[in-house]
């Protein structure tokens, strides 16, 4: 069994204090303590591989390097986008990869989705050298996850790392209402949050949206009509929180409905958007097949929507907060084994609840509002009297981070 020499409690406290001191001196070196890190640490003592998936620029490289630093193995990081690293991954030749690893007992393979047949190669290597612990990170669920899950069934623990949560930002910054507005406008990618000025934040989120957003899609999928794909993304950005019709989108973008479905699925698998479907227990006037689309990051959505990043209209400010609440649910759910399902609820006469969280018979109806006034759940609770009801406002996050 692999023995991981974790730092003792005192050393770990000193480590984080040092990091915070560095952060105050230079925001470009800012390191956020990720909530999922301790779960990953707990798996290091067990056999098997660890897979960390998430969007590009969400902090997977930083997190993996921090894990190596904390256990004194900083030289065990390998970037799979480098040709000198890639040449060691040869199907059926685990000894070739061992030549790269040498005598290390824990290694990180970053951007592993760039390696052809990565799942099968790691399976053979793990079966041959089971005492070597491997952490593989990847930015593309449709490539890395699909190629790694089947070969590594029963051999790998999978974690999702999204952009920062509000809690993670609040552990470093004093979370004020102004700061929360910045998060709703410019998003929670680490480099954006760490940027010192509004101009730097805007430049950084535009860089992420233009340079990284579609990289995996265009790399791993041969799209016949990339302009239509990008047009669809812009349409989706302007429709956040509204119900979506695939047929209407197809007409507006000028492509067939099956192509719209394919493109949205690719965007989901590349961690750009996430669909939310309607909640229904078969009451006659409930929407049953409708869905909404939210972006994984508010800043990306705002940069693409054409509505501007800063100074939103009152209507769009509400949409941005609703989107923030949704992505906070996503990040919260990565920390539990069996998270609740998340849906929205709407009737044909346009009565609506923003989010329904359900787990078996337990139902929670949630409204995301900038102000708690004039919120009613009565129409929903007549049909679902067992449901809990909650209103989430900005003050909910401010109080939680005090």
N, C-alpha and C positions, 0 to 999 in steps of 0.2 A: 504493500500500500504506500502511495506517495505521501511523504511527510512534508507539510508546508510550514515553514518557520515564520508564522505570523508575528508581527511586532507585538511586544507586550503592551498592556494598557497605557503605561506611562509614555512609552515611545510613540504610540499612536496619537496620544493627546498632543505631545510636542510636535509631531509631524503636522497635524492640522493647524495648530497655532502658527507654526512657521509658514504654512501655506497662506493663512489669512494675513500675516504680516507682509508677505510678498505681494498679495493681492492689493493691499492698500498702497503699496509703493508703485505698482505698475499693473493697471487693469488688463493689459494684454496678456499677463501671466495669470489672470484670474482662474482659479480652479474651483468648481462647484462640487460639493459633496453630493453624489447621486444616491438617491434613496435605494436603488436596486443593488448597489455595490455590496452591501452586507449579505444579501441573498447569494450573490455570486461567490463571495468568500466562503460561505458555509458549504458550497458545493466543491470547493477546491480539495477538500479532504477525501472526497469520494472518487472512485474510479469513473471513467467515462469522460466524454468531451463536453465542452461548454460552447454553445453557439450564441453570439450576441448579434441580433438583427436590429436594424433601424435605419432611418433616413441618413443620407450623406450629411456630414457636418453636424450631426446630433450629439457628438461627443464620444463615439465608440473608441476612437484611437486614444483619446485622453484618458478615458476610463481604464482601458486595457493596460496602458503604460503605468497608470497610477497603481493598479493591482500589482504589476511587476515590481514597481518601486517599493511598495509596502512590504513585500516579502524578500527584497534584496536580490531581484533577478532582472535588473533593468536591461541587460544585454540579450534578453530572450524574446525580443520583439522583432518580427519579420513582416515587411510590407510586401504583400503578394503582387503588387503592381510593378515591382522591380524585376527586371529580366533575370538578374543573378539569383533571385529567390525562386522565381517561377520554374527555372530549369531543374530544380530538385524534386518537383512533383511529377513523378513518372508512374503511370498505371502499372501495378504489379511489381514495382521495385521499391519496397519500403526502405531498404538499406540506403538508397539514394537520398531520401528525405532525412534519414538518420545522420548522414554526413553533414547536413546543414545544421541539425539540432545539436550534434556532438553529445556531450555528457549532461546537457540540461534536463531537468525533470519537469519543468513547466515552460511552455512556449506559447506565444501569441502569433497567430497568422491573421494579419489585418487585411481587409478587402479580399477575403477568400473567394468571393464569387467570381473573381477574374480567372481562377484556375479551372480548366476544363476537367470534368469528372471529379470534382473536389470531394464529393461525398464518398465515392467508391475508394478513392485514394486514402482518405482519412480512415475509412473502415478497415482497410487492409493494414494500414500502419498501426491502428489501435489494437487490432487483434494480434499483431506481431510483437508490439512493444507496449503492453497495457499499462506499464508503470510510468509512462510519460504522459503528463497531463497537457491537453491541448485546448486553448481558447481560440475559436475561429470567429471573426467578426465579418459582417457583410451588410451592404446597403441595399440589397435587392432581394426582397422576399420571393419574387417570382423566379429568380435564378438560384440563389443559394439555398433557400428553404426547400424548394421543390427537388433540387439535386442532392440535398443532404439528408432530408427526413427519412426517405425510404432506405437508403443504404445504412443509416445510423440509427434505425429504430432500436430502442432499448439501450443505446450507447451514448446518447447526448441529451443534455439539459438545455433548453432553449429559453432565452431572455429577450425581451424587447426594450430597446432604449430609444425613447422619443426625445424631442427637444425638451428643455428644462421644464419642470413643473413650477407652479407658483411657490410652493413650499421650498423647493431647491433654491429659487431666487431669493426668497425671504430669509434663508439661512446665511446669506452673505450681505444682502442689501437691506436697508431699512425700507420696508414695503409701505409706501404712502399711496394715497389715491392717485397722485400724479404718476408715480412709478407704475401702478397697475394700468393706468391709461396707456403708458408707453408699451407695456407688454401686449395690450390689446391691439395697438396700432402697428408695432414693429416686430412682434412675435417673440418667441422664446428660444430661438437658436442661441447656443452659448456665445458665439462670436458677436451676435447682435446685442445681447443683453450686456456683454462686457464692454461694448463700444462706448466711448466717453461722451460723445456729442450726438445730437439728433442727426446731423449731417452724416456722421460716421455710421450710425445705425441704418439710415436709409441706404447708404452706399453698400453696406454689408448685406442687407436683406435682398437688394436688387442683384448683387453678385451671386448669392445663393440661388435665387429664383431663376436667373438666366444661365448660370454656368453649371449648376449641379442638379437642378430639378428633374430634367429629363434624361440625364446622362445614362442611367441604367436602362431606361426604356429604349433609347436610340441605340445603345450598345448591343442589347440582347434581343431586340425585336426589329425585324425588317418592316418598318411602317411604309406602306405604299403612298400615304398622303400625310406627310409630317405637318403640313400647314393646317390641314383639317384637324389634326390632333391638337395642335396649339390653339386653334380657334375654339375647340371644344373646351379646353382648360379655361380660357377667358370667359366663355359662357357660364361654366360651372362656378367660377369665382364671383360672378355677378348674381348668381342664384342661391347663394348660401342661405340656409334656413328656410327656403321655400321648397314646396313639393316639386318634384321633377317628373317630367314626361319624356321618356326615351324617344317617342315618335316626334314630339315637338323639337327636341334637341336635334334630331336627325334632319328635320326640315330646315332649321336655322343654320346648321353647319354645312348642309349639303352632302350628307353621307347617309348610308343605309342604317336603319336601327340596329342590326346586328353588329355593325362596326362601332356604333356608339357604345354598345354594351362591352365590346372588346376593349375599347380605349379606356373606359371607366375602370374596368377590371385591372388593366395594366397600371393605371394611376393608383389604384388601391394597393396593388402588389409592390409598387415602387415607393410606398409610404408618402404619397402626395395628398390623397384624399381618402375619405372613409364614408361609405354609405350607411345611412340609418333608415330602417324600414318601419312601416306603420305598425302600431300595436292594435290588435283586434282579438276579441273573444266572441266574434260572430254576432254582434249587434248589427241590426240591418243598415244603419246609416253610417257605420264606421268605414273609413277608407282601409282597404285591405292590401292593396298591391302598390300603393304609392311609396316613394322613398325620397329622402333628402340627401344632399351631399355636403359634407363639411371638409375643410382642408385641415391637414394635420397641424399646420402652423398658420396663425393669423397673419403674420407678416408677409408670408408668401402669398396668401389669398389677397391681401390688400394691395400688394405690388402688382398683381395680375388683373385685378378687377376693373381697372380704369377709373376707380372712384377716388384715388389718391391714398397715400399711406397715413399721413397725419391729418388732424382736424376733420374727423368724419361728420357727416350730417347726423342729426338726432336719431333718425331711423337706422342708419348704418352703425352708429355707436351701439345701439341695442343688439344688432346682429353680431357685432364683434364680441360683445360680452357673452352672448349665447354660444358663440363658437368657442370662446375661452372655456366656458363651463364644460362643453362637450369634450374638448381635448384634455381637460383636467380629469374627467372620468376615465378616458383612455389610459392616462398615465397612472392613475390610482389603481386601475384594474390589472396593470402588469405586476403588481405587488402581491396579488392573491391568486390562489390556485384555481378557484372556481368563481370568477366574477359574475355579477348579474348581467343579464342581457340589457341592452339599451335600445329603446325605440322612441318614436314620437307618437302622439295620438291626435287624430283629426276626424271630424265628421263631415258629411256632405254639406251641412249647413255652416261649415267653417268654424266650428268650435274646436279649440286646439289646446293641447298641453305640450310644452316644449320637449320634455323627456319623461319616459316611463322606464324605471329600473325594476326589473322583475327577476326573481329567482324562485322557481317553483310557484307556490301560491302567494309568496310575498310580493307585493306591488308597491312601488313608491312613485308618486306623481310629482314632478319637479318643474317649476317655472323659473327661468333665468331672467331676472329683471334688474335694470339699473336702479329702479325704485320699487319698493314693495307695495305701493298703493294700487288699489283697484285690481287685485288678483283674486280670482275666484276658482275654486275647484268643484263647486257644487254640482255642475252638470256631469262631471266625470264620476264623482263619488256616489251619485245616485245609481250609476251602473256598476260601480266597483266600491261598495261600502267598506270593504276591508282594507282599502288602499291608504297608505300614509301619504301625507302631502307636505311639501316643503317649497319655500321660495328662497332661491339663492341670489344674493345681491353682492355688489363689490365689498360691502362691509364684512361678509362671511370670510373672504380671503384675508382682509386686513386684520381681522380679529384672530384668525388662526396663526398668523405670522408674527404676532406681537411678542 
